[in-house]
Amino acid sequence: MVELVLSDDRQHASDLLPALQRLVEVLGARPREARLVVVGTGPGSYTGLRVAIATALGLSRASQAAALGIPSGEAVCLELCADGESCTLALDARSGGTTLATYRRRGAQVEVVSAPEWVPIAEAARRLPVEGMLVVDATVPDLCGLDAAQRARCLPMRPPRAGHLLRLGLARHAAGASTPLDELAPLYLRDFEPSVRKR
């Protein structure tokens, strides 16, 4: 498996396709030979998810490959949790809310214990499970007023690795799963609310 991590300080919208082209060249393959396109569906950056999904759709249609969308938190769980362990993602969703989701690793697969949902900041701390690791944005412990015991269980959130998305995707595709192209979409928990810059 070959994986390329894009730098955080670059524009992924312009870097993604050249990076994919480099990976194809390293593998000695051609894009039209793809048989499966796996993409993380979020929750995450509004623009970043749209770029990722649009790219996945284009690649899938051009190569006539199957597509599979996987919520990003599932790949994070696969990376961080040992078999039987659980993790809860608590992410700053802005606009007065947090995104909460809980997953448990089951061997090479991930079980959704609690699907991603938008939760008001005032409710987030009491909605967290009493066991398992907490994977959080840097702002969440203070924003949500986590207590000392909760903070001791926290790990910093990081983007899901492509390799873990691919591992989940390959296993699910082998079991017959795929996502119809007209249903491949970012996992948005609330409608997009544009902000107006004050002058």
Contacts in CASP RR format, 6 or more apart in sequence:
PFRMAT RR
TARGET T0000
AUTHOR 0000-0000-0000
METHOD contacts of the structure
MODEL  1
MVELVLSDDRQHASDLLPALQRLVEVLGARPREARLVVVGTGPGSYTGLR
VAIATALGLSRASQAAALGIPSGEAVCLELCADGESCTLALDARSGGTTL
ATYRRRGAQVEVVSAPEWVPIAEAARRLPVEGMLVVDATVPDLCGLDAAQ
RARCLPMRPPRAGHLLRLGLARHAAGASTPLDELAPLYLRDFEPSVRKR
1 163 0 8 1.000
1 166 0 8 1.000
2 23 0 8 1.000
2 26 0 8 1.000
2 27 0 8 1.000
3 161 0 8 1.000
3 162 0 8 1.000
3 163 0 8 1.000
4 19 0 8 1.000
4 22 0 8 1.000
4 23 0 8 1.000
4 162 0 8 1.000
5 161 0 8 1.000
5 162 0 8 1.000
6 12 0 8 1.000
6 15 0 8 1.000
6 16 0 8 1.000
6 19 0 8 1.000
12 48 0 8 1.000
12 51 0 8 1.000
13 47 0 8 1.000
13 48 0 8 1.000
13 51 0 8 1.000
16 51 0 8 1.000
16 52 0 8 1.000
16 55 0 8 1.000
17 55 0 8 1.000
20 31 0 8 1.000
20 55 0 8 1.000
20 59 0 8 1.000
24 30 0 8 1.000
24 31 0 8 1.000
31 59 0 8 1.000
31 62 0 8 1.000
31 63 0 8 1.000
32 62 0 8 1.000
32 63 0 8 1.000
33 63 0 8 1.000
34 59 0 8 1.000
34 60 0 8 1.000
34 63 0 8 1.000
34 65 0 8 1.000
35 63 0 8 1.000
35 65 0 8 1.000
35 66 0 8 1.000
36 65 0 8 1.000
36 66 0 8 1.000
36 67 0 8 1.000
36 68 0 8 1.000
36 169 0 8 1.000
36 170 0 8 1.000
36 173 0 8 1.000
37 56 0 8 1.000
37 59 0 8 1.000
37 60 0 8 1.000
37 63 0 8 1.000
37 65 0 8 1.000
37 66 0 8 1.000
37 67 0 8 1.000
37 68 0 8 1.000
38 56 0 8 1.000
38 67 0 8 1.000
38 68 0 8 1.000
38 69 0 8 1.000
38 70 0 8 1.000
38 165 0 8 1.000
38 166 0 8 1.000
38 168 0 8 1.000
38 169 0 8 1.000
38 170 0 8 1.000
38 173 0 8 1.000
39 52 0 8 1.000
39 53 0 8 1.000
39 55 0 8 1.000
39 56 0 8 1.000
39 67 0 8 1.000
39 68 0 8 1.000
39 69 0 8 1.000
39 70 0 8 1.000
39 165 0 8 1.000
39 184 0 8 1.000
40 49 0 8 1.000
40 52 0 8 1.000
40 69 0 8 1.000
40 70 0 8 1.000
40 71 0 8 1.000
40 72 0 8 1.000
40 75 0 8 1.000
40 160 0 8 1.000
40 165 0 8 1.000
41 49 0 8 1.000
41 53 0 8 1.000
41 69 0 8 1.000
41 70 0 8 1.000
41 71 0 8 1.000
41 72 0 8 1.000
41 184 0 8 1.000
41 185 0 8 1.000
41 186 0 8 1.000
41 187 0 8 1.000
42 49 0 8 1.000
42 71 0 8 1.000
42 72 0 8 1.000
42 73 0 8 1.000
42 116 0 8 1.000
42 186 0 8 1.000
42 187 0 8 1.000
43 71 0 8 1.000
43 72 0 8 1.000
43 91 0 8 1.000
43 93 0 8 1.000
43 99 0 8 1.000
43 101 0 8 1.000
43 116 0 8 1.000
43 187 0 8 1.000
43 188 0 8 1.000
43 189 0 8 1.000
44 72 0 8 1.000
44 91 0 8 1.000
44 186 0 8 1.000
44 187 0 8 1.000
46 186 0 8 1.000
46 188 0 8 1.000
46 192 0 8 1.000
49 186 0 8 1.000
49 187 0 8 1.000
49 188 0 8 1.000
50 186 0 8 1.000
52 186 0 8 1.000
53 184 0 8 1.000
53 185 0 8 1.000
53 186 0 8 1.000
56 67 0 8 1.000
56 69 0 8 1.000
56 184 0 8 1.000
57 67 0 8 1.000
57 181 0 8 1.000
57 184 0 8 1.000
59 65 0 8 1.000
60 66 0 8 1.000
60 67 0 8 1.000
60 181 0 8 1.000
60 184 0 8 1.000
61 181 0 8 1.000
66 173 0 8 1.000
66 178 0 8 1.000
67 178 0 8 1.000
67 179 0 8 1.000
67 181 0 8 1.000
67 184 0 8 1.000
68 169 0 8 1.000
68 172 0 8 1.000
68 173 0 8 1.000
68 177 0 8 1.000
68 178 0 8 1.000
68 179 0 8 1.000
69 169 0 8 1.000
69 179 0 8 1.000
69 184 0 8 1.000
70 165 0 8 1.000
70 168 0 8 1.000
70 169 0 8 1.000
70 172 0 8 1.000
71 101 0 8 1.000
71 112 0 8 1.000
71 116 0 8 1.000
71 187 0 8 1.000
72 159 0 8 1.000
72 160 0 8 1.000
72 165 0 8 1.000
73 89 0 8 1.000
73 101 0 8 1.000
73 103 0 8 1.000
73 116 0 8 1.000
73 160 0 8 1.000
74 103 0 8 1.000
74 110 0 8 1.000
74 112 0 8 1.000
74 168 0 8 1.000
75 110 0 8 1.000
75 160 0 8 1.000
75 161 0 8 1.000
75 163 0 8 1.000
75 164 0 8 1.000
75 165 0 8 1.000
75 168 0 8 1.000
76 87 0 8 1.000
76 89 0 8 1.000
76 103 0 8 1.000
76 135 0 8 1.000
76 157 0 8 1.000
76 158 0 8 1.000
76 160 0 8 1.000
76 164 0 8 1.000
77 86 0 8 1.000
77 87 0 8 1.000
77 103 0 8 1.000
77 104 0 8 1.000
77 105 0 8 1.000
77 110 0 8 1.000
78 105 0 8 1.000
78 108 0 8 1.000
78 110 0 8 1.000
78 164 0 8 1.000
78 167 0 8 1.000
78 168 0 8 1.000
79 160 0 8 1.000
79 161 0 8 1.000
79 164 0 8 1.000
80 87 0 8 1.000
80 133 0 8 1.000
80 135 0 8 1.000
80 155 0 8 1.000
81 87 0 8 1.000
81 103 0 8 1.000
81 104 0 8 1.000
81 105 0 8 1.000
81 133 0 8 1.000
82 105 0 8 1.000
83 105 0 8 1.000
83 106 0 8 1.000
83 107 0 8 1.000
84 104 0 8 1.000
84 105 0 8 1.000
84 106 0 8 1.000
84 107 0 8 1.000
85 104 0 8 1.000
85 105 0 8 1.000
85 132 0 8 1.000
85 133 0 8 1.000
86 102 0 8 1.000
86 103 0 8 1.000
86 104 0 8 1.000
86 105 0 8 1.000
86 113 0 8 1.000
86 129 0 8 1.000
86 131 0 8 1.000
86 132 0 8 1.000
86 133 0 8 1.000
87 102 0 8 1.000
87 103 0 8 1.000
87 132 0 8 1.000
87 133 0 8 1.000
87 134 0 8 1.000
87 135 0 8 1.000
87 155 0 8 1.000
88 100 0 8 1.000
88 101 0 8 1.000
88 102 0 8 1.000
88 103 0 8 1.000
88 114 0 8 1.000
88 128 0 8 1.000
88 129 0 8 1.000
88 132 0 8 1.000
88 133 0 8 1.000
88 134 0 8 1.000
88 135 0 8 1.000
89 99 0 8 1.000
89 100 0 8 1.000
89 101 0 8 1.000
89 102 0 8 1.000
89 103 0 8 1.000
89 116 0 8 1.000
89 135 0 8 1.000
89 136 0 8 1.000
89 157 0 8 1.000
90 98 0 8 1.000
90 99 0 8 1.000
90 100 0 8 1.000
90 124 0 8 1.000
90 128 0 8 1.000
90 134 0 8 1.000
90 135 0 8 1.000
90 136 0 8 1.000
90 137 0 8 1.000
90 140 0 8 1.000
90 144 0 8 1.000
91 98 0 8 1.000
91 99 0 8 1.000
91 100 0 8 1.000
91 136 0 8 1.000
91 137 0 8 1.000
91 140 0 8 1.000
91 157 0 8 1.000
92 98 0 8 1.000
92 137 0 8 1.000
92 139 0 8 1.000
92 140 0 8 1.000
92 143 0 8 1.000
93 99 0 8 1.000
93 118 0 8 1.000
93 189 0 8 1.000
93 190 0 8 1.000
95 190 0 8 1.000
95 193 0 8 1.000
96 120 0 8 1.000
96 121 0 8 1.000
97 118 0 8 1.000
97 119 0 8 1.000
97 120 0 8 1.000
97 121 0 8 1.000
97 124 0 8 1.000
98 118 0 8 1.000
98 119 0 8 1.000
98 120 0 8 1.000
98 121 0 8 1.000
98 124 0 8 1.000
98 140 0 8 1.000
98 143 0 8 1.000
98 144 0 8 1.000
99 116 0 8 1.000
99 117 0 8 1.000
99 118 0 8 1.000
99 119 0 8 1.000
99 189 0 8 1.000
100 114 0 8 1.000
100 116 0 8 1.000
100 117 0 8 1.000
100 119 0 8 1.000
100 124 0 8 1.000
100 127 0 8 1.000
100 128 0 8 1.000
101 112 0 8 1.000
101 114 0 8 1.000
101 115 0 8 1.000
101 116 0 8 1.000
101 117 0 8 1.000
102 112 0 8 1.000
102 113 0 8 1.000
102 114 0 8 1.000
102 129 0 8 1.000
103 110 0 8 1.000
103 111 0 8 1.000
103 112 0 8 1.000
103 113 0 8 1.000
104 110 0 8 1.000
104 111 0 8 1.000
104 113 0 8 1.000
105 111 0 8 1.000
108 167 0 8 1.000
108 171 0 8 1.000
109 168 0 8 1.000
109 171 0 8 1.000
110 168 0 8 1.000
116 187 0 8 1.000
116 189 0 8 1.000
117 189 0 8 1.000
118 189 0 8 1.000
118 190 0 8 1.000
119 127 0 8 1.000
121 143 0 8 1.000
121 144 0 8 1.000
124 140 0 8 1.000
124 144 0 8 1.000
125 144 0 8 1.000
125 145 0 8 1.000
125 146 0 8 1.000
125 147 0 8 1.000
125 150 0 8 1.000
128 134 0 8 1.000
128 146 0 8 1.000
128 150 0 8 1.000
132 153 0 8 1.000
133 153 0 8 1.000
133 154 0 8 1.000
133 155 0 8 1.000
134 146 0 8 1.000
134 150 0 8 1.000
134 153 0 8 1.000
134 154 0 8 1.000
134 155 0 8 1.000
135 154 0 8 1.000
135 155 0 8 1.000
135 156 0 8 1.000
135 157 0 8 1.000
136 154 0 8 1.000
136 155 0 8 1.000
136 156 0 8 1.000
136 157 0 8 1.000
137 156 0 8 1.000
137 157 0 8 1.000
138 156 0 8 1.000
140 146 0 8 1.000
140 154 0 8 1.000
141 150 0 8 1.000
141 151 0 8 1.000
141 154 0 8 1.000
146 154 0 8 1.000
169 177 0 8 1.000
END
